Amino acid sequence: MTTTLRGLLTAVAIVAGTTAAFAASSSAPTQYQPDPALKTESVAQLRVRVSQACAITQARLQSGVSEASLNRGCDCYAGRTMRSLSADELLAYRETGVFNDSAREKALSALDSCKLQRPKI
């Protein structure tokens, strides 16, 4: 599952202004450079990025589903995920552009709660 999550996160990072949203391995992909804006954006701005990246990623996972139709579910996902992060998890996300292991578990739980597809193993 880690490989799939890493791939999902990489796609999210590229699409959402070179930042990440979903879960990935505990370290960033070797070629990945986090967006410097992550360090200064508000949590609300980060939530918007996560929601946008979610819509793009979910549209890819759910063939034939438009990004616009996923806005509600992805807003749910982004809100739940960002609210659940501890200060340390948020700091790690700002530094690396990917969710660390504990934040990844919270993100996966938010996917389930918001009735979105988990990445395939």
PyMOL CGO cylinders between C-alpha atoms (Angstrom):
from pymol import cmd
from pymol.cgo import CYLINDER

trace = [
    CYLINDER, 0.00, 0.00, 0.00, 2.91, 2.39, 0.66, 0.3, 1, 1, 1, 1, 1, 1,
    CYLINDER, 2.91, 2.39, 0.66, 3.94, 2.36, -3.00, 0.3, 1, 1, 1, 1, 1, 1,
    CYLINDER, 3.94, 2.36, -3.00, 0.42, 3.18, -4.13, 0.3, 1, 1, 1, 1, 1, 1,
    CYLINDER, 0.42, 3.18, -4.13, 0.12, 5.94, -1.56, 0.3, 1, 1, 1, 1, 1, 1,
    CYLINDER, 0.12, 5.94, -1.56, 3.48, 7.39, -2.62, 0.3, 1, 1, 1, 1, 1, 1,
    CYLINDER, 3.48, 7.39, -2.62, 2.30, 7.45, -6.24, 0.3, 1, 1, 1, 1, 1, 1,
    CYLINDER, 2.30, 7.45, -6.24, -0.97, 9.08, -5.27, 0.3, 1, 1, 1, 1, 1, 1,
    CYLINDER, -0.97, 9.08, -5.27, 0.82, 11.71, -3.27, 0.3, 1, 1, 1, 1, 1, 1,
    CYLINDER, 0.82, 11.71, -3.27, 3.20, 12.52, -6.08, 0.3, 1, 1, 1, 1, 1, 1,
    CYLINDER, 3.20, 12.52, -6.08, 0.27, 13.12, -8.44, 0.3, 1, 1, 1, 1, 1, 1,
    CYLINDER, 0.27, 13.12, -8.44, -1.42, 15.29, -5.85, 0.3, 1, 1, 1, 1, 1, 1,
    CYLINDER, -1.42, 15.29, -5.85, 1.75, 17.28, -5.30, 0.3, 1, 1, 1, 1, 1, 1,
    CYLINDER, 1.75, 17.28, -5.30, 2.20, 18.10, -8.97, 0.3, 1, 1, 1, 1, 1, 1,
    CYLINDER, 2.20, 18.10, -8.97, -1.41, 19.10, -9.50, 0.3, 1, 1, 1, 1, 1, 1,
    CYLINDER, -1.41, 19.10, -9.50, -1.91, 21.19, -6.39, 0.3, 1, 1, 1, 1, 1, 1,
    CYLINDER, -1.91, 21.19, -6.39, 0.86, 23.68, -6.93, 0.3, 1, 1, 1, 1, 1, 1,
    CYLINDER, 0.86, 23.68, -6.93, 3.61, 21.18, -6.32, 0.3, 1, 1, 1, 1, 1, 1,
    CYLINDER, 3.61, 21.18, -6.32, 2.30, 20.30, -2.90, 0.3, 1, 1, 1, 1, 1, 1,
    CYLINDER, 2.30, 20.30, -2.90, 0.96, 17.11, -1.51, 0.3, 1, 1, 1, 1, 1, 1,
    CYLINDER, 0.96, 17.11, -1.51, -2.24, 16.06, 0.20, 0.3, 1, 1, 1, 1, 1, 1,
    CYLINDER, -2.24, 16.06, 0.20, -2.77, 12.39, 0.55, 0.3, 1, 1, 1, 1, 1, 1,
    CYLINDER, -2.77, 12.39, 0.55, -0.50, 9.92, 2.21, 0.3, 1, 1, 1, 1, 1, 1,
    CYLINDER, -0.50, 9.92, 2.21, 2.91, 8.82, 1.11, 0.3, 1, 1, 1, 1, 1, 1,
    CYLINDER, 2.91, 8.82, 1.11, 5.93, 7.12, 2.51, 0.3, 1, 1, 1, 1, 1, 1,
    CYLINDER, 5.93, 7.12, 2.51, 7.60, 8.71, 5.49, 0.3, 1, 1, 1, 1, 1, 1,
    CYLINDER, 7.60, 8.71, 5.49, 10.08, 10.45, 3.18, 0.3, 1, 1, 1, 1, 1, 1,
    CYLINDER, 10.08, 10.45, 3.18, 9.44, 12.55, 0.11, 0.3, 1, 1, 1, 1, 1, 1,
    CYLINDER, 9.44, 12.55, 0.11, 10.20, 11.15, -3.35, 0.3, 1, 1, 1, 1, 1, 1,
    CYLINDER, 10.20, 11.15, -3.35, 13.81, 11.85, -4.29, 0.3, 1, 1, 1, 1, 1, 1,
    CYLINDER, 13.81, 11.85, -4.29, 13.04, 14.28, -7.16, 0.3, 1, 1, 1, 1, 1, 1,
    CYLINDER, 13.04, 14.28, -7.16, 10.25, 16.06, -5.31, 0.3, 1, 1, 1, 1, 1, 1,
    CYLINDER, 10.25, 16.06, -5.31, 10.75, 19.64, -4.16, 0.3, 1, 1, 1, 1, 1, 1,
    CYLINDER, 10.75, 19.64, -4.16, 8.04, 20.93, -1.81, 0.3, 1, 1, 1, 1, 1, 1,
    CYLINDER, 8.04, 20.93, -1.81, 6.48, 24.25, -2.69, 0.3, 1, 1, 1, 1, 1, 1,
    CYLINDER, 6.48, 24.25, -2.69, 8.14, 26.91, -0.50, 0.3, 1, 1, 1, 1, 1, 1,
    CYLINDER, 8.14, 26.91, -0.50, 4.71, 28.52, -0.02, 0.3, 1, 1, 1, 1, 1, 1,
    CYLINDER, 4.71, 28.52, -0.02, 3.74, 25.60, 2.24, 0.3, 1, 1, 1, 1, 1, 1,
    CYLINDER, 3.74, 25.60, 2.24, 5.81, 27.14, 5.03, 0.3, 1, 1, 1, 1, 1, 1,
    CYLINDER, 5.81, 27.14, 5.03, 3.89, 30.43, 5.05, 0.3, 1, 1, 1, 1, 1, 1,
    CYLINDER, 3.89, 30.43, 5.05, 0.36, 29.57, 3.96, 0.3, 1, 1, 1, 1, 1, 1,
    CYLINDER, 0.36, 29.57, 3.96, -2.42, 29.50, 6.51, 0.3, 1, 1, 1, 1, 1, 1,
    CYLINDER, -2.42, 29.50, 6.51, -4.03, 26.22, 7.46, 0.3, 1, 1, 1, 1, 1, 1,
    CYLINDER, -4.03, 26.22, 7.46, -7.12, 27.36, 5.52, 0.3, 1, 1, 1, 1, 1, 1,
    CYLINDER, -7.12, 27.36, 5.52, -4.99, 27.84, 2.38, 0.3, 1, 1, 1, 1, 1, 1,
    CYLINDER, -4.99, 27.84, 2.38, -3.41, 24.42, 2.88, 0.3, 1, 1, 1, 1, 1, 1,
    CYLINDER, -3.41, 24.42, 2.88, -6.89, 22.90, 3.23, 0.3, 1, 1, 1, 1, 1, 1,
    CYLINDER, -6.89, 22.90, 3.23, -7.89, 24.41, -0.13, 0.3, 1, 1, 1, 1, 1, 1,
    CYLINDER, -7.89, 24.41, -0.13, -4.80, 22.87, -1.75, 0.3, 1, 1, 1, 1, 1, 1,
    CYLINDER, -4.80, 22.87, -1.75, -5.58, 19.49, -0.23, 0.3, 1, 1, 1, 1, 1, 1,
    CYLINDER, -5.58, 19.49, -0.23, -9.19, 19.68, -1.42, 0.3, 1, 1, 1, 1, 1, 1,
    CYLINDER, -9.19, 19.68, -1.42, -8.17, 20.59, -4.99, 0.3, 1, 1, 1, 1, 1, 1,
    CYLINDER, -8.17, 20.59, -4.99, -5.60, 17.82, -5.11, 0.3, 1, 1, 1, 1, 1, 1,
    CYLINDER, -5.60, 17.82, -5.11, -8.16, 15.38, -3.76, 0.3, 1, 1, 1, 1, 1, 1,
    CYLINDER, -8.16, 15.38, -3.76, -10.64, 16.21, -6.53, 0.3, 1, 1, 1, 1, 1, 1,
    CYLINDER, -10.64, 16.21, -6.53, -8.03, 15.64, -9.21, 0.3, 1, 1, 1, 1, 1, 1,
    CYLINDER, -8.03, 15.64, -9.21, -6.79, 12.41, -7.68, 0.3, 1, 1, 1, 1, 1, 1,
    CYLINDER, -6.79, 12.41, -7.68, -10.26, 11.03, -7.02, 0.3, 1, 1, 1, 1, 1, 1,
    CYLINDER, -10.26, 11.03, -7.02, -11.31, 11.83, -10.60, 0.3, 1, 1, 1, 1, 1, 1,
    CYLINDER, -11.31, 11.83, -10.60, -8.42, 9.67, -11.76, 0.3, 1, 1, 1, 1, 1, 1,
    CYLINDER, -8.42, 9.67, -11.76, -9.35, 6.87, -9.37, 0.3, 1, 1, 1, 1, 1, 1,
    CYLINDER, -9.35, 6.87, -9.37, -13.03, 7.00, -10.32, 0.3, 1, 1, 1, 1, 1, 1,
    CYLINDER, -13.03, 7.00, -10.32, -13.05, 6.84, -14.10, 0.3, 1, 1, 1, 1, 1, 1,
    CYLINDER, -13.05, 6.84, -14.10, -15.70, 8.99, -15.70, 0.3, 1, 1, 1, 1, 1, 1,
    CYLINDER, -15.70, 8.99, -15.70, -16.31, 11.13, -12.62, 0.3, 1, 1, 1, 1, 1, 1,
    CYLINDER, -16.31, 11.13, -12.62, -15.71, 14.87, -13.00, 0.3, 1, 1, 1, 1, 1, 1,
    CYLINDER, -15.71, 14.87, -13.00, -13.57, 16.83, -10.57, 0.3, 1, 1, 1, 1, 1, 1,
    CYLINDER, -13.57, 16.83, -10.57, -16.46, 19.24, -9.97, 0.3, 1, 1, 1, 1, 1, 1,
    CYLINDER, -16.46, 19.24, -9.97, -18.71, 16.42, -8.78, 0.3, 1, 1, 1, 1, 1, 1,
    CYLINDER, -18.71, 16.42, -8.78, -16.11, 15.50, -6.16, 0.3, 1, 1, 1, 1, 1, 1,
    CYLINDER, -16.11, 15.50, -6.16, -15.86, 18.92, -4.53, 0.3, 1, 1, 1, 1, 1, 1,
    CYLINDER, -15.86, 18.92, -4.53, -18.17, 18.14, -1.62, 0.3, 1, 1, 1, 1, 1, 1,
    CYLINDER, -18.17, 18.14, -1.62, -16.44, 14.88, -0.72, 0.3, 1, 1, 1, 1, 1, 1,
    CYLINDER, -16.44, 14.88, -0.72, -13.00, 16.38, -1.14, 0.3, 1, 1, 1, 1, 1, 1,
    CYLINDER, -13.00, 16.38, -1.14, -13.90, 19.41, 0.97, 0.3, 1, 1, 1, 1, 1, 1,
    CYLINDER, -13.90, 19.41, 0.97, -15.00, 16.92, 3.64, 0.3, 1, 1, 1, 1, 1, 1,
    CYLINDER, -15.00, 16.92, 3.64, -11.71, 15.02, 3.29, 0.3, 1, 1, 1, 1, 1, 1,
    CYLINDER, -11.71, 15.02, 3.29, -9.53, 18.13, 3.40, 0.3, 1, 1, 1, 1, 1, 1,
    CYLINDER, -9.53, 18.13, 3.40, -11.34, 19.60, 6.38, 0.3, 1, 1, 1, 1, 1, 1,
    CYLINDER, -11.34, 19.60, 6.38, -11.25, 16.39, 8.41, 0.3, 1, 1, 1, 1, 1, 1,
    CYLINDER, -11.25, 16.39, 8.41, -7.62, 15.72, 7.57, 0.3, 1, 1, 1, 1, 1, 1,
    CYLINDER, -7.62, 15.72, 7.57, -6.33, 19.19, 8.32, 0.3, 1, 1, 1, 1, 1, 1,
    CYLINDER, -6.33, 19.19, 8.32, -8.32, 19.46, 11.57, 0.3, 1, 1, 1, 1, 1, 1,
    CYLINDER, -8.32, 19.46, 11.57, -6.93, 16.13, 12.74, 0.3, 1, 1, 1, 1, 1, 1,
    CYLINDER, -6.93, 16.13, 12.74, -3.25, 16.97, 12.28, 0.3, 1, 1, 1, 1, 1, 1,
    CYLINDER, -3.25, 16.97, 12.28, -1.17, 17.66, 15.35, 0.3, 1, 1, 1, 1, 1, 1,
    CYLINDER, -1.17, 17.66, 15.35, 1.20, 20.63, 15.38, 0.3, 1, 1, 1, 1, 1, 1,
    CYLINDER, 1.20, 20.63, 15.38, 4.11, 18.26, 14.67, 0.3, 1, 1, 1, 1, 1, 1,
    CYLINDER, 4.11, 18.26, 14.67, 2.29, 16.59, 11.76, 0.3, 1, 1, 1, 1, 1, 1,
    CYLINDER, 2.29, 16.59, 11.76, 1.41, 19.97, 10.28, 0.3, 1, 1, 1, 1, 1, 1,
    CYLINDER, 1.41, 19.97, 10.28, 5.00, 21.13, 10.62, 0.3, 1, 1, 1, 1, 1, 1,
    CYLINDER, 5.00, 21.13, 10.62, 6.26, 17.96, 8.92, 0.3, 1, 1, 1, 1, 1, 1,
    CYLINDER, 6.26, 17.96, 8.92, 3.78, 18.50, 6.08, 0.3, 1, 1, 1, 1, 1, 1,
    CYLINDER, 3.78, 18.50, 6.08, 4.93, 22.11, 5.66, 0.3, 1, 1, 1, 1, 1, 1,
    CYLINDER, 4.93, 22.11, 5.66, 8.58, 21.00, 5.57, 0.3, 1, 1, 1, 1, 1, 1,
    CYLINDER, 8.58, 21.00, 5.57, 8.26, 18.02, 3.24, 0.3, 1, 1, 1, 1, 1, 1,
    CYLINDER, 8.26, 18.02, 3.24, 5.03, 18.50, 1.32, 0.3, 1, 1, 1, 1, 1, 1,
    CYLINDER, 5.03, 18.50, 1.32, 3.91, 14.98, 2.25, 0.3, 1, 1, 1, 1, 1, 1,
    CYLINDER, 3.91, 14.98, 2.25, 2.03, 13.55, 5.19, 0.3, 1, 1, 1, 1, 1, 1,
    CYLINDER, 2.03, 13.55, 5.19, 4.15, 11.57, 7.61, 0.3, 1, 1, 1, 1, 1, 1,
    CYLINDER, 4.15, 11.57, 7.61, 3.09, 8.11, 8.79, 0.3, 1, 1, 1, 1, 1, 1,
    CYLINDER, 3.09, 8.11, 8.79, 0.74, 9.25, 11.54, 0.3, 1, 1, 1, 1, 1, 1,
    CYLINDER, 0.74, 9.25, 11.54, -0.85, 11.95, 9.35, 0.3, 1, 1, 1, 1, 1, 1,
    CYLINDER, -0.85, 11.95, 9.35, -1.25, 9.39, 6.55, 0.3, 1, 1, 1, 1, 1, 1,
    CYLINDER, -1.25, 9.39, 6.55, -3.36, 7.20, 8.82, 0.3, 1, 1, 1, 1, 1, 1,
    CYLINDER, -3.36, 7.20, 8.82, -5.56, 10.19, 9.62, 0.3, 1, 1, 1, 1, 1, 1,
    CYLINDER, -5.56, 10.19, 9.62, -5.87, 11.03, 5.90, 0.3, 1, 1, 1, 1, 1, 1,
    CYLINDER, -5.87, 11.03, 5.90, -6.93, 7.47, 5.10, 0.3, 1, 1, 1, 1, 1, 1,
    CYLINDER, -6.93, 7.47, 5.10, -9.51, 7.59, 7.87, 0.3, 1, 1, 1, 1, 1, 1,
    CYLINDER, -9.51, 7.59, 7.87, -10.84, 10.86, 6.43, 0.3, 1, 1, 1, 1, 1, 1,
    CYLINDER, -10.84, 10.86, 6.43, -11.16, 9.23, 2.99, 0.3, 1, 1, 1, 1, 1, 1,
    CYLINDER, -11.16, 9.23, 2.99, -13.31, 6.52, 4.54, 0.3, 1, 1, 1, 1, 1, 1,
    CYLINDER, -13.31, 6.52, 4.54, -15.42, 8.97, 6.55, 0.3, 1, 1, 1, 1, 1, 1,
    CYLINDER, -15.42, 8.97, 6.55, -16.07, 11.12, 3.50, 0.3, 1, 1, 1, 1, 1, 1,
    CYLINDER, -16.07, 11.12, 3.50, -16.89, 8.07, 1.37, 0.3, 1, 1, 1, 1, 1, 1,
    CYLINDER, -16.89, 8.07, 1.37, -14.03, 8.56, -1.07, 0.3, 1, 1, 1, 1, 1, 1,
    CYLINDER, -14.03, 8.56, -1.07, -11.98, 5.82, -2.65, 0.3, 1, 1, 1, 1, 1, 1,
    CYLINDER, -11.98, 5.82, -2.65, -8.75, 4.74, -1.04, 0.3, 1, 1, 1, 1, 1, 1,
    CYLINDER, -8.75, 4.74, -1.04, -5.87, 4.20, -3.40, 0.3, 1, 1, 1, 1, 1, 1,
    CYLINDER, -5.87, 4.20, -3.40, -5.60, 0.60, -4.55, 0.3, 1, 1, 1, 1, 1, 1,
    CYLINDER, -5.60, 0.60, -4.55, -2.85, -1.52, -3.06, 0.3, 1, 1, 1, 1, 1, 1,
]
cmd.load_cgo(trace, "trace")
